[in-house]
Amino acid sequence: KDVKIVEETKDFTEYNIKERVMLFGFIPQCPEYNAKVFEIEKNKRIQYVSMVKPSLPLIINFTFSGNNGRTRLVEEIELRGNKLICSILFGIMKKAHLILFDRLEKHASNIN
């Protein structure tokens, strides 16, 4: 995976993302797309918006909350487009995001 900052403004940061994913576990795909990340509510909610493929918008909302020194992160994913393609993409994202959240948890526990 290669991620580069394309533009930074007071409203968003735009990234160019190049990935390598395995479709159905054995067909390599190398999508490249831009994504914008908006801080919707300071230190509480960010939104990731991208057109992963033409006519396939992806919106991910991350909401942070916490108490007693613990942080809870909730992820909401919205895909709009062809149901078959959305289903395949959601399956790939689910696997990748489980790994991401596991790494975040391990990193956070090493900080404390």
C-alpha positions as YAML, in Angstrom:
chain: A
units: angstrom
residues:
- id: 1
  name: LYS
  ca: [0.00, 0.00, 0.00]
- id: 2
  name: ASP
  ca: [1.26, 3.46, -0.91]
- id: 3
  name: VAL
  ca: [-0.40, 6.59, 0.50]
- id: 4
  name: LYS
  ca: [0.61, 10.16, -0.41]
- id: 5
  name: ILE
  ca: [-0.85, 13.49, 0.61]
- id: 6
  name: VAL
  ca: [-2.23, 15.32, -2.43]
- id: 7
  name: GLU
  ca: [-3.69, 18.40, -0.73]
- id: 8
  name: GLU
  ca: [-4.15, 19.77, 2.78]
- id: 9
  name: THR
  ca: [-6.71, 22.45, 3.61]
- id: 10
  name: LYS
  ca: [-8.37, 23.62, 6.80]
- id: 11
  name: ASP
  ca: [-11.40, 21.46, 5.86]
- id: 12
  name: PHE
  ca: [-9.81, 18.21, 4.67]
- id: 13
  name: THR
  ca: [-6.70, 16.29, 3.75]
- id: 14
  name: GLU
  ca: [-6.73, 14.50, 0.39]
- id: 15
  name: TYR
  ca: [-4.67, 11.37, -0.18]
- id: 16
  name: ASN
  ca: [-3.72, 9.34, -3.24]
- id: 17
  name: ILE
  ca: [-3.95, 5.66, -2.36]
- id: 18
  name: LYS
  ca: [-2.44, 2.73, -4.26]
- id: 19
  name: GLU
  ca: [-3.36, -0.70, -2.92]
- id: 20
  name: ARG
  ca: [-2.85, -4.33, -3.75]
- id: 21
  name: VAL
  ca: [-5.75, -6.57, -2.79]
- id: 22
  name: MET
  ca: [-6.66, -10.14, -3.59]
- id: 23
  name: LEU
  ca: [-10.14, -10.54, -5.08]
- id: 24
  name: PHE
  ca: [-11.70, -13.83, -3.93]
- id: 25
  name: GLY
  ca: [-8.40, -14.50, -2.19]
- id: 26
  name: PHE
  ca: [-6.41, -15.22, -5.35]
- id: 27
  name: ILE
  ca: [-7.01, -12.57, -8.08]
- id: 28
  name: PRO
  ca: [-4.61, -9.63, -7.59]
- id: 29
  name: GLN
  ca: [-6.09, -6.16, -8.04]
- id: 30
  name: CYS
  ca: [-4.18, -2.88, -7.78]
- id: 31
  name: PRO
  ca: [-6.69, -0.04, -7.37]
- id: 32
  name: GLU
  ca: [-5.54, 3.58, -7.24]
- id: 33
  name: TYR
  ca: [-7.86, 6.33, -6.05]
- id: 34
  name: ASN
  ca: [-8.01, 9.59, -4.10]
- id: 35
  name: ALA
  ca: [-9.70, 9.93, -0.72]
- id: 36
  name: LYS
  ca: [-10.54, 12.94, 1.41]
- id: 37
  name: VAL
  ca: [-10.55, 12.86, 5.20]
- id: 38
  name: PHE
  ca: [-12.65, 15.47, 7.00]
- id: 39
  name: GLU
  ca: [-12.63, 16.21, 10.72]
- id: 40
  name: ILE
  ca: [-16.38, 16.57, 11.26]
- id: 41
  name: GLU
  ca: [-16.25, 17.10, 15.03]
- id: 42
  name: LYS
  ca: [-12.91, 17.92, 16.66]
- id: 43
  name: ASN
  ca: [-11.44, 14.84, 18.40]
- id: 44
  name: LYS
  ca: [-14.79, 13.00, 18.06]
- id: 45
  name: ARG
  ca: [-15.63, 12.21, 14.44]
- id: 46
  name: ILE
  ca: [-13.80, 11.98, 11.14]
- id: 47
  name: GLN
  ca: [-15.18, 11.08, 7.73]
- id: 48
  name: TYR
  ca: [-13.37, 9.31, 4.88]
- id: 49
  name: VAL
  ca: [-14.83, 9.88, 1.39]
- id: 50
  name: SER
  ca: [-13.60, 8.32, -1.86]
- id: 51
  name: MET
  ca: [-14.65, 7.07, -5.26]
- id: 52
  name: VAL
  ca: [-12.99, 3.68, -5.10]
- id: 53
  name: LYS
  ca: [-14.23, 2.92, -8.61]
- id: 54
  name: PRO
  ca: [-16.27, 5.06, -11.00]
- id: 55
  name: SER
  ca: [-19.84, 5.27, -9.70]
- id: 56
  name: LEU
  ca: [-18.86, 3.52, -6.44]
- id: 57
  name: PRO
  ca: [-18.72, 6.12, -3.65]
- id: 58
  name: LEU
  ca: [-17.39, 4.99, -0.28]
- id: 59
  name: ILE
  ca: [-18.06, 6.93, 2.92]
- id: 60
  name: ILE
  ca: [-16.66, 5.82, 6.26]
- id: 61
  name: ASN
  ca: [-17.50, 7.61, 9.50]
- id: 62
  name: PHE
  ca: [-15.24, 7.04, 12.49]
- id: 63
  name: THR
  ca: [-16.66, 8.16, 15.83]
- id: 64
  name: PHE
  ca: [-14.50, 8.31, 18.96]
- id: 65
  name: SER
  ca: [-15.84, 8.35, 22.52]
- id: 66
  name: GLY
  ca: [-14.35, 7.48, 25.82]
- id: 67
  name: ASN
  ca: [-14.23, 7.55, 29.58]
- id: 68
  name: ASN
  ca: [-12.00, 6.23, 32.36]
- id: 69
  name: GLY
  ca: [-8.95, 6.44, 30.10]
- id: 70
  name: ARG
  ca: [-10.45, 4.14, 27.45]
- id: 71
  name: THR
  ca: [-11.39, 5.08, 23.90]
- id: 72
  name: ARG
  ca: [-14.20, 3.51, 21.91]
- id: 73
  name: LEU
  ca: [-14.04, 3.69, 18.10]
- id: 74
  name: VAL
  ca: [-17.13, 3.01, 15.99]
- id: 75
  name: GLU
  ca: [-16.86, 2.62, 12.22]
- id: 76
  name: GLU
  ca: [-19.86, 3.06, 9.90]
- id: 77
  name: ILE
  ca: [-19.37, 2.17, 6.22]
- id: 78
  name: GLU
  ca: [-21.64, 3.35, 3.43]
- id: 79
  name: LEU
  ca: [-21.24, 1.95, -0.10]
- id: 80
  name: ARG
  ca: [-23.53, 2.90, -2.97]
- id: 81
  name: GLY
  ca: [-23.50, 1.14, -6.30]
- id: 82
  name: ASN
  ca: [-23.80, -2.29, -7.89]
- id: 83
  name: LYS
  ca: [-24.83, -4.72, -5.14]
- id: 84
  name: LEU
  ca: [-22.46, -7.48, -6.26]
- id: 85
  name: ILE
  ca: [-19.44, -5.17, -6.43]
- id: 86
  name: CYS
  ca: [-20.39, -3.56, -3.09]
- id: 87
  name: SER
  ca: [-20.65, -7.01, -1.50]
- id: 88
  name: ILE
  ca: [-17.21, -8.03, -2.78]
- id: 89
  name: LEU
  ca: [-15.63, -4.73, -1.70]
- id: 90
  name: PHE
  ca: [-17.26, -4.91, 1.72]
- id: 91
  name: GLY
  ca: [-15.83, -8.42, 2.22]
- id: 92
  name: ILE
  ca: [-12.32, -7.20, 1.37]
- id: 93
  name: MET
  ca: [-12.71, -4.16, 3.62]
- id: 94
  name: LYS
  ca: [-14.01, -6.22, 6.52]
- id: 95
  name: LYS
  ca: [-10.89, -8.40, 6.54]
- id: 96
  name: ALA
  ca: [-8.55, -5.42, 6.14]
- id: 97
  name: HIS
  ca: [-10.29, -3.35, 8.81]
- id: 98
  name: LEU
  ca: [-10.22, -6.20, 11.35]
- id: 99
  name: ILE
  ca: [-6.43, -6.23, 10.90]
- id: 100
  name: LEU
  ca: [-6.32, -2.41, 11.13]
- id: 101
  name: PHE
  ca: [-8.33, -2.32, 14.37]
- id: 102
  name: ASP
  ca: [-6.21, -5.11, 15.86]
- id: 103
  name: ARG
  ca: [-3.05, -3.12, 15.07]
- id: 104
  name: LEU
  ca: [-4.56, 0.06, 16.52]
- id: 105
  name: GLU
  ca: [-5.44, -1.77, 19.74]
- id: 106
  name: LYS
  ca: [-1.94, -3.26, 20.04]
- id: 107
  name: HIS
  ca: [-0.35, 0.13, 19.35]
- id: 108
  name: ALA
  ca: [-2.57, 1.83, 21.93]
- id: 109
  name: SER
  ca: [-1.74, -0.76, 24.58]
- id: 110
  name: ASN
  ca: [2.00, -0.21, 23.95]
- id: 111
  name: ILE
  ca: [1.56, 3.54, 24.52]
- id: 112
  name: ASN
  ca: [-0.02, 3.01, 27.95]
...
